[in-house]
């Protein structure tokens, strides 16, 4: 599986505009943590806690992303 992690908004926009075929392989940090929890690479509860902390920090991520990723972890991991 090919995956790359990119959080910078400008860089993400450039990938979307110039290399749109790569968008299916693009994750941000929070999405990557969620994927790792779903694939059982990381502990579900610890990952949810970490993502919650990220959501309260100065890390620039939409609250909707935090909510969506946590919901995905809960739905996929039971």
SULMO-V517198 format. One record per helix or strand of 2 or more residues. SS is the DSSP state (@ for helix, = for strand). FROM is the first residue (numbers start at 1). TO is the last residue. Records with the same first field share a line. If there is no record, write none. Layout:
SS = FROM-TO ; FROM-TO
//
This chain:
= = 4-5 ; 26-27
@ = 9-18 ; 20-25 ; 29-38 ; 44-56 ; 63-77
//
